[in-house]
Amino acid sequence: MSPAQLISLTESALMLILTLVGPLLLTSLIVGVFVGLLQALTQIQETTLTFVPKLVAMGLVFLLMLPTIGQALGQFMAKISDMIIHG
């Protein structure tokens, strides 16, 4: 494997990671800020209040992102397969 192919594969892997994890992390960040703001305004310091809305929101985003995740993983696997076949 040439250095150029290795760099291309690494770049594709990093973009894949951002595609898969980015929306989930962004959702968690936004929900966490809103819940933290709500807790600060109401002075409710319940620990489960921070986790449950994040889990629900991230679950919904994950379900909505499943086609995109499948397509991204399929394209990455096709790229790796082409590299293996064509050397």
mmCIF file as gemmi writes it, N, C-alpha and C atoms, coordinates in Angstrom:
data_model
loop_
_atom_site.group_PDB
_atom_site.id
_atom_site.type_symbol
_atom_site.label_atom_id
_atom_site.label_alt_id
_atom_site.label_comp_id
_atom_site.label_asym_id
_atom_site.label_entity_id
_atom_site.label_seq_id
_atom_site.pdbx_PDB_ins_code
_atom_site.Cartn_x
_atom_site.Cartn_y
_atom_site.Cartn_z
_atom_site.occupancy
_atom_site.B_iso_or_equiv
_atom_site.pdbx_formal_charge
_atom_site.auth_seq_id
_atom_site.auth_asym_id
_atom_site.pdbx_PDB_model_num
ATOM 1 N N . MET Axp A 1 ? 0.853 -1.175 0 1 0 ? 1 A 1
ATOM 2 C CA . MET Axp A 1 ? 0 0 0 1 0 ? 1 A 1
ATOM 3 C C . MET Axp A 1 ? 0.897 1.235 0 1 0 ? 1 A 1
ATOM 4 N N . SER Axp A 2 ? 0.622 2.122 -0.912 1 0 ? 2 A 1
ATOM 5 C CA . SER Axp A 2 ? 1.443 3.329 -1.031 1 0 ? 2 A 1
ATOM 6 C C . SER Axp A 2 ? 1.042 4.347 0.037 1 0 ? 2 A 1
ATOM 7 N N . PRO Axp A 3 ? 1.928 5.274 0.328 1 0 ? 3 A 1
ATOM 8 C CA . PRO Axp A 3 ? 1.582 6.312 1.316 1 0 ? 3 A 1
ATOM 9 C C . PRO Axp A 3 ? 0.373 7.147 0.904 1 0 ? 3 A 1
ATOM 10 N N . ALA Axp A 4 ? 0.215 7.393 -0.397 1 0 ? 4 A 1
ATOM 11 C CA . ALA Axp A 4 ? -0.934 8.178 -0.862 1 0 ? 4 A 1
ATOM 12 C C . ALA Axp A 4 ? -2.245 7.43 -0.601 1 0 ? 4 A 1
ATOM 13 N N . GLN Axp A 5 ? -2.242 6.113 -0.817 1 0 ? 5 A 1
ATOM 14 C CA . GLN Axp A 5 ? -3.439 5.315 -0.536 1 0 ? 5 A 1
ATOM 15 C C . GLN Axp A 5 ? -3.742 5.288 0.952 1 0 ? 5 A 1
ATOM 16 N N . LEU Axp A 6 ? -2.701 5.201 1.754 1 0 ? 6 A 1
ATOM 17 C CA . LEU Axp A 6 ? -2.879 5.18 3.206 1 0 ? 6 A 1
ATOM 18 C C . LEU Axp A 6 ? -3.463 6.504 3.703 1 0 ? 6 A 1
ATOM 19 N N . ILE Axp A 7 ? -2.969 7.604 3.164 1 0 ? 7 A 1
ATOM 20 C CA . ILE Axp A 7 ? -3.494 8.916 3.552 1 0 ? 7 A 1
ATOM 21 C C . ILE Axp A 7 ? -4.945 9.054 3.112 1 0 ? 7 A 1
ATOM 22 N N . SER Axp A 8 ? -5.256 8.587 1.908 1 0 ? 8 A 1
ATOM 23 C CA . SER Axp A 8 ? -6.634 8.649 1.412 1 0 ? 8 A 1
ATOM 24 C C . SER Axp A 8 ? -7.564 7.806 2.274 1 0 ? 8 A 1
ATOM 25 N N . LEU Axp A 9 ? -7.121 6.62 2.654 1 0 ? 9 A 1
ATOM 26 C CA . LEU Axp A 9 ? -7.933 5.754 3.498 1 0 ? 9 A 1
ATOM 27 C C . LEU Axp A 9 ? -8.14 6.363 4.881 1 0 ? 9 A 1
ATOM 28 N N . THR Axp A 10 ? -7.109 6.952 5.44 1 0 ? 10 A 1
ATOM 29 C CA . THR Axp A 10 ? -7.215 7.596 6.747 1 0 ? 10 A 1
ATOM 30 C C . THR Axp A 10 ? -8.171 8.778 6.689 1 0 ? 10 A 1
ATOM 31 N N . GLU Axp A 11 ? -8.071 9.568 5.624 1 0 ? 11 A 1
ATOM 32 C CA . GLU Axp A 11 ? -8.968 10.7 5.454 1 0 ? 11 A 1
ATOM 33 C C . GLU Axp A 11 ? -10.419 10.233 5.332 1 0 ? 11 A 1
ATOM 34 N N . SER Axp A 12 ? -10.642 9.172 4.589 1 0 ? 12 A 1
ATOM 35 C CA . SER Axp A 12 ? -11.995 8.63 4.448 1 0 ? 12 A 1
ATOM 36 C C . SER Axp A 12 ? -12.521 8.103 5.777 1 0 ? 12 A 1
ATOM 37 N N . ALA Axp A 13 ? -11.65 7.466 6.55 1 0 ? 13 A 1
ATOM 38 C CA . ALA Axp A 13 ? -12.067 6.938 7.855 1 0 ? 13 A 1
ATOM 39 C C . ALA Axp A 13 ? -12.443 8.069 8.81 1 0 ? 13 A 1
ATOM 40 N N . LEU Axp A 14 ? -11.685 9.151 8.805 1 0 ? 14 A 1
ATOM 41 C CA . LEU Axp A 14 ? -12.003 10.281 9.678 1 0 ? 14 A 1
ATOM 42 C C . LEU Axp A 14 ? -13.316 10.953 9.264 1 0 ? 14 A 1
ATOM 43 N N . MET Axp A 15 ? -13.54 11.077 7.971 1 0 ? 15 A 1
ATOM 44 C CA . MET Axp A 15 ? -14.804 11.65 7.498 1 0 ? 15 A 1
ATOM 45 C C . MET Axp A 15 ? -15.981 10.731 7.851 1 0 ? 15 A 1
ATOM 46 N N . LEU Axp A 16 ? -15.749 9.42 7.803 1 0 ? 16 A 1
ATOM 47 C CA . LEU Axp A 16 ? -16.782 8.463 8.196 1 0 ? 16 A 1
ATOM 48 C C . LEU Axp A 16 ? -17.142 8.629 9.666 1 0 ? 16 A 1
ATOM 49 N N . ILE Axp A 17 ? -16.139 8.774 10.491 1 0 ? 17 A 1
ATOM 50 C CA . ILE Axp A 17 ? -16.383 8.963 11.927 1 0 ? 17 A 1
ATOM 51 C C . ILE Axp A 17 ? -17.188 10.232 12.175 1 0 ? 17 A 1
ATOM 52 N N . LEU Axp A 18 ? -16.822 11.32 11.494 1 0 ? 18 A 1
ATOM 53 C CA . LEU Axp A 18 ? -17.568 12.567 11.66 1 0 ? 18 A 1
ATOM 54 C C . LEU Axp A 18 ? -19.005 12.434 11.166 1 0 ? 18 A 1
ATOM 55 N N . THR Axp A 19 ? -19.193 11.7 10.075 1 0 ? 19 A 1
ATOM 56 C CA . THR Axp A 19 ? -20.538 11.497 9.54 1 0 ? 19 A 1
ATOM 57 C C . THR Axp A 19 ? -21.403 10.68 10.498 1 0 ? 19 A 1
ATOM 58 N N . LEU Axp A 20 ? -20.811 9.687 11.129 1 0 ? 20 A 1
ATOM 59 C CA . LEU Axp A 20 ? -21.58 8.809 12.001 1 0 ? 20 A 1
ATOM 60 C C . LEU Axp A 20 ? -21.846 9.421 13.372 1 0 ? 20 A 1
ATOM 61 N N . VAL Axp A 21 ? -20.852 10.058 13.938 1 0 ? 21 A 1
ATOM 62 C CA . VAL Axp A 21 ? -20.947 10.496 15.326 1 0 ? 21 A 1
ATOM 63 C C . VAL Axp A 21 ? -21.34 11.965 15.465 1 0 ? 21 A 1
ATOM 64 N N . GLY Axp A 22 ? -21.07 12.77 14.457 1 0 ? 22 A 1
ATOM 65 C CA . GLY Axp A 22 ? -21.325 14.205 14.537 1 0 ? 22 A 1
ATOM 66 C C . GLY Axp A 22 ? -22.75 14.577 14.908 1 0 ? 22 A 1
ATOM 67 N N . PRO Axp A 23 ? -23.752 14.061 14.191 1 0 ? 23 A 1
ATOM 68 C CA . PRO Axp A 23 ? -25.133 14.433 14.546 1 0 ? 23 A 1
ATOM 69 C C . PRO Axp A 23 ? -25.534 13.996 15.955 1 0 ? 23 A 1
ATOM 70 N N . LEU Axp A 24 ? -25.041 12.847 16.402 1 0 ? 24 A 1
ATOM 71 C CA . LEU Axp A 24 ? -25.377 12.382 17.752 1 0 ? 24 A 1
ATOM 72 C C . LEU Axp A 24 ? -24.755 13.278 18.816 1 0 ? 24 A 1
ATOM 73 N N . LEU Axp A 25 ? -23.497 13.661 18.61 1 0 ? 25 A 1
ATOM 74 C CA . LEU Axp A 25 ? -22.838 14.536 19.583 1 0 ? 25 A 1
ATOM 75 C C . LEU Axp A 25 ? -23.457 15.927 19.593 1 0 ? 25 A 1
ATOM 76 N N . LEU Axp A 26 ? -23.812 16.429 18.431 1 0 ? 26 A 1
ATOM 77 C CA . LEU Axp A 26 ? -24.444 17.739 18.347 1 0 ? 26 A 1
ATOM 78 C C . LEU Axp A 26 ? -25.798 17.727 19.036 1 0 ? 26 A 1
ATOM 79 N N . THR Axp A 27 ? -26.555 16.661 18.856 1 0 ? 27 A 1
ATOM 80 C CA . THR Axp A 27 ? -27.848 16.526 19.531 1 0 ? 27 A 1
ATOM 81 C C . THR Axp A 27 ? -27.675 16.492 21.04 1 0 ? 27 A 1
ATOM 82 N N . SER Axp A 28 ? -26.694 15.718 21.487 1 0 ? 28 A 1
ATOM 83 C CA . SER Axp A 28 ? -26.425 15.621 22.92 1 0 ? 28 A 1
ATOM 84 C C . SER Axp A 28 ? -26.025 16.982 23.496 1 0 ? 28 A 1
ATOM 85 N N . LEU Axp A 29 ? -25.232 17.719 22.747 1 0 ? 29 A 1
ATOM 86 C CA . LEU Axp A 29 ? -24.804 19.041 23.199 1 0 ? 29 A 1
ATOM 87 C C . LEU Axp A 29 ? -25.985 19.995 23.312 1 0 ? 29 A 1
ATOM 88 N N . ILE Axp A 30 ? -26.825 20.03 22.293 1 0 ? 30 A 1
ATOM 89 C CA . ILE Axp A 30 ? -27.964 20.959 22.295 1 0 ? 30 A 1
ATOM 90 C C . ILE Axp A 30 ? -28.96 20.609 23.404 1 0 ? 30 A 1
ATOM 91 N N . VAL Axp A 31 ? -29.283 19.329 23.532 1 0 ? 31 A 1
ATOM 92 C CA . VAL Axp A 31 ? -30.219 18.92 24.587 1 0 ? 31 A 1
ATOM 93 C C . VAL Axp A 31 ? -29.615 19.176 25.965 1 0 ? 31 A 1
ATOM 94 N N . GLY Axp A 32 ? -28.321 18.929 26.117 1 0 ? 32 A 1
ATOM 95 C CA . GLY Axp A 32 ? -27.658 19.182 27.396 1 0 ? 32 A 1
ATOM 96 C C . GLY Axp A 32 ? -27.684 20.643 27.783 1 0 ? 32 A 1
ATOM 97 N N . VAL Axp A 33 ? -27.502 21.522 26.82 1 0 ? 33 A 1
ATOM 98 C CA . VAL Axp A 33 ? -27.552 22.96 27.114 1 0 ? 33 A 1
ATOM 99 C C . VAL Axp A 33 ? -28.957 23.367 27.547 1 0 ? 33 A 1
ATOM 100 N N . PHE Axp A 34 ? -29.975 22.886 26.824 1 0 ? 34 A 1
ATOM 101 C CA . PHE Axp A 34 ? -31.35 23.234 27.198 1 0 ? 34 A 1
ATOM 102 C C . PHE Axp A 34 ? -31.729 22.673 28.562 1 0 ? 34 A 1
ATOM 103 N N . VAL Axp A 35 ? -31.337 21.444 28.841 1 0 ? 35 A 1
ATOM 104 C CA . VAL Axp A 35 ? -31.654 20.859 30.146 1 0 ? 35 A 1
ATOM 105 C C . VAL Axp A 35 ? -30.889 21.592 31.256 1 0 ? 35 A 1
ATOM 106 N N . GLY Axp A 36 ? -29.631 21.924 30.997 1 0 ? 36 A 1
ATOM 107 C CA . GLY Axp A 36 ? -28.859 22.675 31.99 1 0 ? 36 A 1
ATOM 108 C C . GLY Axp A 36 ? -29.46 24.047 32.253 1 0 ? 36 A 1
ATOM 109 N N . LEU Axp A 37 ? -29.921 24.703 31.193 1 0 ? 37 A 1
ATOM 110 C CA . LEU Axp A 37 ? -30.577 25.998 31.355 1 0 ? 37 A 1
ATOM 111 C C . LEU Axp A 37 ? -31.863 25.852 32.151 1 0 ? 37 A 1
ATOM 112 N N . LEU Axp A 38 ? -32.631 24.811 31.849 1 0 ? 38 A 1
ATOM 113 C CA . LEU Axp A 38 ? -33.87 24.546 32.588 1 0 ? 38 A 1
ATOM 114 C C . LEU Axp A 38 ? -33.579 24.272 34.063 1 0 ? 38 A 1
ATOM 115 N N . GLN Axp A 39 ? -32.524 23.504 34.328 1 0 ? 39 A 1
ATOM 116 C CA . GLN Axp A 39 ? -32.167 23.216 35.72 1 0 ? 39 A 1
ATOM 117 C C . GLN Axp A 39 ? -31.7 24.48 36.447 1 0 ? 39 A 1
ATOM 118 N N . ALA Axp A 40 ? -30.976 25.33 35.748 1 0 ? 40 A 1
ATOM 119 C CA . ALA Axp A 40 ? -30.508 26.563 36.389 1 0 ? 40 A 1
ATOM 120 C C . ALA Axp A 40 ? -31.664 27.516 36.67 1 0 ? 40 A 1
ATOM 121 N N . LEU Axp A 41 ? -32.627 27.569 35.756 1 0 ? 41 A 1
ATOM 122 C CA . LEU Axp A 41 ? -33.76 28.474 35.949 1 0 ? 41 A 1
ATOM 123 C C . LEU Axp A 41 ? -34.707 27.997 37.031 1 0 ? 41 A 1
ATOM 124 N N . THR Axp A 42 ? -34.909 26.689 37.126 1 0 ? 42 A 1
ATOM 125 C CA . THR Axp A 42 ? -35.862 26.154 38.099 1 0 ? 42 A 1
ATOM 126 C C . THR Axp A 42 ? -35.192 25.671 39.377 1 0 ? 42 A 1
ATOM 127 N N . GLN Axp A 43 ? -33.886 25.619 39.406 1 0 ? 43 A 1
ATOM 128 C CA . GLN Axp A 43 ? -33.092 25.141 40.539 1 0 ? 43 A 1
ATOM 129 C C . GLN Axp A 43 ? -33.442 23.704 40.919 1 0 ? 43 A 1
ATOM 130 N N . ILE Axp A 44 ? -33.801 22.906 39.911 1 0 ? 44 A 1
ATOM 131 C CA . ILE Axp A 44 ? -34.031 21.472 40.107 1 0 ? 44 A 1
ATOM 132 C C . ILE Axp A 44 ? -32.72 20.764 39.784 1 0 ? 44 A 1
ATOM 133 N N . GLN Axp A 45 ? -32.144 20.068 40.74 1 0 ? 45 A 1
ATOM 134 C CA . GLN Axp A 45 ? -30.863 19.395 40.539 1 0 ? 45 A 1
ATOM 135 C C . GLN Axp A 45 ? -31.047 17.877 40.569 1 0 ? 45 A 1
ATOM 136 N N . GLU Axp A 46 ? -31.843 17.385 39.666 1 0 ? 46 A 1
ATOM 137 C CA . GLU Axp A 46 ? -32.08 15.946 39.549 1 0 ? 46 A 1
ATOM 138 C C . GLU Axp A 46 ? -31.105 15.377 38.524 1 0 ? 46 A 1
ATOM 139 N N . THR Axp A 47 ? -30.338 14.351 38.912 1 0 ? 47 A 1
ATOM 140 C CA . THR Axp A 47 ? -29.306 13.816 38.011 1 0 ? 47 A 1
ATOM 141 C C . THR Axp A 47 ? -29.889 13.073 36.825 1 0 ? 47 A 1
ATOM 142 N N . THR Axp A 48 ? -31.029 12.395 37.026 1 0 ? 48 A 1
ATOM 143 C CA . THR Axp A 48 ? -31.623 11.661 35.913 1 0 ? 48 A 1
ATOM 144 C C . THR Axp A 48 ? -32.229 12.594 34.877 1 0 ? 48 A 1
ATOM 145 N N . LEU Axp A 49 ? -32.511 13.817 35.267 1 0 ? 49 A 1
ATOM 146 C CA . LEU Axp A 49 ? -33.091 14.789 34.345 1 0 ? 49 A 1
ATOM 147 C C . LEU Axp A 49 ? -32.113 15.129 33.222 1 0 ? 49 A 1
ATOM 148 N N . THR Axp A 50 ? -30.817 14.975 33.463 1 0 ? 50 A 1
ATOM 149 C CA . THR Axp A 50 ? -29.845 15.276 32.412 1 0 ? 50 A 1
ATOM 150 C C . THR Axp A 50 ? -29.679 14.118 31.443 1 0 ? 50 A 1
ATOM 151 N N . PHE Axp A 51 ? -29.827 12.893 31.908 1 0 ? 51 A 1
ATOM 152 C CA . PHE Axp A 51 ? -29.54 11.73 31.066 1 0 ? 51 A 1
ATOM 153 C C . PHE Axp A 51 ? -30.727 11.289 30.214 1 0 ? 51 A 1
ATOM 154 N N . VAL Axp A 52 ? -31.908 11.277 30.771 1 0 ? 52 A 1
ATOM 155 C CA . VAL Axp A 52 ? -33.072 10.74 30.061 1 0 ? 52 A 1
ATOM 156 C C . VAL Axp A 52 ? -33.4 11.53 28.788 1 0 ? 52 A 1
ATOM 157 N N . PRO Axp A 53 ? -33.477 12.863 28.833 1 0 ? 53 A 1
ATOM 158 C CA . PRO Axp A 53 ? -33.755 13.584 27.583 1 0 ? 53 A 1
ATOM 159 C C . PRO Axp A 53 ? -32.653 13.401 26.533 1 0 ? 53 A 1
ATOM 160 N N . LYS Axp A 54 ? -31.398 13.321 26.974 1 0 ? 54 A 1
ATOM 161 C CA . LYS Axp A 54 ? -30.305 13.09 26.028 1 0 ? 54 A 1
ATOM 162 C C . LYS Axp A 54 ? -30.435 11.728 25.367 1 0 ? 54 A 1
ATOM 163 N N . LEU Axp A 55 ? -30.745 10.71 26.151 1 0 ? 55 A 1
ATOM 164 C CA . LEU Axp A 55 ? -30.9 9.366 25.587 1 0 ? 55 A 1
ATOM 165 C C . LEU Axp A 55 ? -32.057 9.3 24.599 1 0 ? 55 A 1
ATOM 166 N N . VAL Axp A 56 ? -33.169 9.92 24.935 1 0 ? 56 A 1
ATOM 167 C CA . VAL Axp A 56 ? -34.33 9.898 24.043 1 0 ? 56 A 1
ATOM 168 C C . VAL Axp A 56 ? -34.013 10.648 22.747 1 0 ? 56 A 1
ATOM 169 N N . ALA Axp A 57 ? -33.427 11.829 22.867 1 0 ? 57 A 1
ATOM 170 C CA . ALA Axp A 57 ? -33.106 12.627 21.685 1 0 ? 57 A 1
ATOM 171 C C . ALA Axp A 57 ? -32.07 11.926 20.81 1 0 ? 57 A 1
ATOM 172 N N . MET Axp A 58 ? -31.046 11.359 21.429 1 0 ? 58 A 1
ATOM 173 C CA . MET Axp A 58 ? -30.016 10.666 20.653 1 0 ? 58 A 1
ATOM 174 C C . MET Axp A 58 ? -30.581 9.402 20.004 1 0 ? 58 A 1
ATOM 175 N N . GLY Axp A 59 ? -31.506 8.73 20.665 1 0 ? 59 A 1
ATOM 176 C CA . GLY Axp A 59 ? -32.147 7.564 20.062 1 0 ? 59 A 1
ATOM 177 C C . GLY Axp A 59 ? -32.96 7.935 18.835 1 0 ? 59 A 1
ATOM 178 N N . LEU Axp A 60 ? -33.692 9.034 18.933 1 0 ? 60 A 1
ATOM 179 C CA . LEU Axp A 60 ? -34.477 9.492 17.782 1 0 ? 60 A 1
ATOM 180 C C . LEU Axp A 60 ? -33.58 9.914 16.616 1 0 ? 60 A 1
ATOM 181 N N . VAL Axp A 61 ? -32.512 10.637 16.934 1 0 ? 61 A 1
ATOM 182 C CA . VAL Axp A 61 ? -31.579 11.061 15.872 1 0 ? 61 A 1
ATOM 183 C C . VAL Axp A 61 ? -30.901 9.841 15.258 1 0 ? 61 A 1
ATOM 184 N N . PHE Axp A 62 ? -30.552 8.871 16.077 1 0 ? 62 A 1
ATOM 185 C CA . PHE Axp A 62 ? -29.936 7.652 15.549 1 0 ? 62 A 1
ATOM 186 C C . PHE Axp A 62 ? -30.873 6.927 14.593 1 0 ? 62 A 1
ATOM 187 N N . LEU Axp A 63 ? -32.14 6.824 14.956 1 0 ? 63 A 1
ATOM 188 C CA . LEU Axp A 63 ? -33.114 6.174 14.074 1 0 ? 63 A 1
ATOM 189 C C . LEU Axp A 63 ? -33.282 6.946 12.764 1 0 ? 63 A 1
ATOM 190 N N . LEU Axp A 64 ? -33.282 8.271 12.854 1 0 ? 64 A 1
ATOM 191 C CA . LEU Axp A 64 ? -33.397 9.08 11.647 1 0 ? 64 A 1
ATOM 192 C C . LEU Axp A 64 ? -32.14 9.003 10.782 1 0 ? 64 A 1
ATOM 193 N N . MET Axp A 65 ? -30.99 8.774 11.403 1 0 ? 65 A 1
ATOM 194 C CA . MET Axp A 65 ? -29.716 8.751 10.679 1 0 ? 65 A 1
ATOM 195 C C . MET Axp A 65 ? -29.346 7.368 10.159 1 0 ? 65 A 1
ATOM 196 N N . LEU Axp A 66 ? -30.127 6.339 10.466 1 0 ? 66 A 1
ATOM 197 C CA . LEU Axp A 66 ? -29.769 4.981 10.046 1 0 ? 66 A 1
ATOM 198 C C . LEU Axp A 66 ? -29.536 4.835 8.542 1 0 ? 66 A 1
ATOM 199 N N . PRO Axp A 67 ? -30.375 5.408 7.672 1 0 ? 67 A 1
ATOM 200 C CA . PRO Axp A 67 ? -30.071 5.281 6.234 1 0 ? 67 A 1
ATOM 201 C C . PRO Axp A 67 ? -28.753 5.94 5.846 1 0 ? 67 A 1
ATOM 202 N N . THR Axp A 68 ? -28.475 7.091 6.411 1 0 ? 68 A 1
ATOM 203 C CA . THR Axp A 68 ? -27.218 7.784 6.121 1 0 ? 68 A 1
ATOM 204 C C . THR Axp A 68 ? -26.024 6.996 6.65 1 0 ? 68 A 1
ATOM 205 N N . ILE Axp A 69 ? -26.174 6.432 7.829 1 0 ? 69 A 1
ATOM 206 C CA . ILE Axp A 69 ? -25.094 5.633 8.41 1 0 ? 69 A 1
ATOM 207 C C . ILE Axp A 69 ? -24.828 4.401 7.547 1 0 ? 69 A 1
ATOM 208 N N . GLY Axp A 70 ? -25.89 3.72 7.134 1 0 ? 70 A 1
ATOM 209 C CA . GLY Axp A 70 ? -25.719 2.544 6.274 1 0 ? 70 A 1
ATOM 210 C C . GLY Axp A 70 ? -25.066 2.88 4.959 1 0 ? 70 A 1
ATOM 211 N N . GLN Axp A 71 ? -25.464 3.985 4.357 1 0 ? 71 A 1
ATOM 212 C CA . GLN Axp A 71 ? -24.874 4.4 3.085 1 0 ? 71 A 1
ATOM 213 C C . GLN Axp A 71 ? -23.4 4.752 3.262 1 0 ? 71 A 1
ATOM 214 N N . ALA Axp A 72 ? -23.065 5.475 4.321 1 0 ? 72 A 1
ATOM 215 C CA . ALA Axp A 72 ? -21.676 5.866 4.562 1 0 ? 72 A 1
ATOM 216 C C . ALA Axp A 72 ? -20.8 4.637 4.812 1 0 ? 72 A 1
ATOM 217 N N . LEU Axp A 73 ? -21.288 3.687 5.606 1 0 ? 73 A 1
ATOM 218 C CA . LEU Axp A 73 ? -20.517 2.477 5.866 1 0 ? 73 A 1
ATOM 219 C C . LEU Axp A 73 ? -20.357 1.637 4.603 1 0 ? 73 A 1
ATOM 220 N N . GLY Axp A 74 ? -21.409 1.582 3.785 1 0 ? 74 A 1
ATOM 221 C CA . GLY Axp A 74 ? -21.332 0.845 2.528 1 0 ? 74 A 1
ATOM 222 C C . GLY Axp A 74 ? -20.319 1.44 1.565 1 0 ? 74 A 1
ATOM 223 N N . GLN Axp A 75 ? -20.303 2.76 1.463 1 0 ? 75 A 1
ATOM 224 C CA . GLN Axp A 75 ? -19.33 3.42 0.586 1 0 ? 75 A 1
ATOM 225 C C . GLN Axp A 75 ? -17.904 3.204 1.077 1 0 ? 75 A 1
ATOM 226 N N . PHE Axp A 76 ? -17.711 3.249 2.387 1 0 ? 76 A 1
ATOM 227 C CA . PHE Axp A 76 ? -16.369 3.04 2.936 1 0 ? 76 A 1
ATOM 228 C C . PHE Axp A 76 ? -15.907 1.605 2.691 1 0 ? 76 A 1
ATOM 229 N N . MET Axp A 77 ? -16.819 0.653 2.87 1 0 ? 77 A 1
ATOM 230 C CA . MET Axp A 77 ? -16.465 -0.742 2.625 1 0 ? 77 A 1
ATOM 231 C C . MET Axp A 77 ? -16.177 -0.986 1.152 1 0 ? 77 A 1
ATOM 232 N N . ALA Axp A 78 ? -16.914 -0.332 0.268 1 0 ? 78 A 1
ATOM 233 C CA . ALA Axp A 78 ? -16.649 -0.456 -1.168 1 0 ? 78 A 1
ATOM 234 C C . ALA Axp A 78 ? -15.268 0.095 -1.508 1 0 ? 78 A 1
ATOM 235 N N . LYS Axp A 79 ? -14.9 1.197 -0.881 1 0 ? 79 A 1
ATOM 236 C CA . LYS Axp A 79 ? -13.575 1.785 -1.119 1 0 ? 79 A 1
ATOM 237 C C . LYS Axp A 79 ? -12.468 0.846 -0.651 1 0 ? 79 A 1
ATOM 238 N N . ILE Axp A 80 ? -12.651 0.263 0.528 1 0 ? 80 A 1
ATOM 239 C CA . ILE Axp A 80 ? -11.651 -0.68 1.044 1 0 ? 80 A 1
ATOM 240 C C . ILE Axp A 80 ? -11.584 -1.921 0.162 1 0 ? 80 A 1
ATOM 241 N N . SER Axp A 81 ? -12.733 -2.412 -0.286 1 0 ? 81 A 1
ATOM 242 C CA . SER Axp A 81 ? -12.758 -3.582 -1.17 1 0 ? 81 A 1
ATOM 243 C C . SER Axp A 81 ? -12.038 -3.308 -2.484 1 0 ? 81 A 1
ATOM 244 N N . ASP Axp A 82 ? -12.259 -2.123 -3.047 1 0 ? 82 A 1
ATOM 245 C CA . ASP Axp A 82 ? -11.546 -1.764 -4.275 1 0 ? 82 A 1
ATOM 246 C C . ASP Axp A 82 ? -10.041 -1.71 -4.06 1 0 ? 82 A 1
ATOM 247 N N . MET Axp A 83 ? -9.616 -1.215 -2.908 1 0 ? 83 A 1
ATOM 248 C CA . MET Axp A 83 ? -8.183 -1.155 -2.607 1 0 ? 83 A 1
ATOM 249 C C . MET Axp A 83 ? -7.603 -2.559 -2.475 1 0 ? 83 A 1
ATOM 250 N N . ILE Axp A 84 ? -8.375 -3.473 -1.892 1 0 ? 84 A 1
ATOM 251 C CA . ILE Axp A 84 ? -7.891 -4.846 -1.727 1 0 ? 84 A 1
ATOM 252 C C . ILE Axp A 84 ? -7.813 -5.554 -3.077 1 0 ? 84 A 1
ATOM 253 N N . ILE Axp A 85 ? -8.849 -5.377 -3.894 1 0 ? 85 A 1
ATOM 254 C CA . ILE Axp A 85 ? -8.905 -6.084 -5.178 1 0 ? 85 A 1
ATOM 255 C C . ILE Axp A 85 ? -7.869 -5.552 -6.156 1 0 ? 85 A 1
ATOM 256 N N . HIS Axp A 86 ? -7.775 -4.234 -6.26 1 0 ? 86 A 1
ATOM 257 C CA . HIS Axp A 86 ? -6.883 -3.638 -7.236 1 0 ? 86 A 1
ATOM 258 C C . HIS Axp A 86 ? -5.473 -3.4 -6.712 1 0 ? 86 A 1
ATOM 259 N N . GLY Axp A 87 ? -5.267 -3.748 -5.482 1 0 ? 87 A 1
ATOM 260 C CA . GLY Axp A 87 ? -3.923 -3.674 -4.934 1 0 ? 87 A 1
ATOM 261 C C . GLY Axp A 87 ? -3.49 -2.303 -4.647 1 0 ? 87 A 1
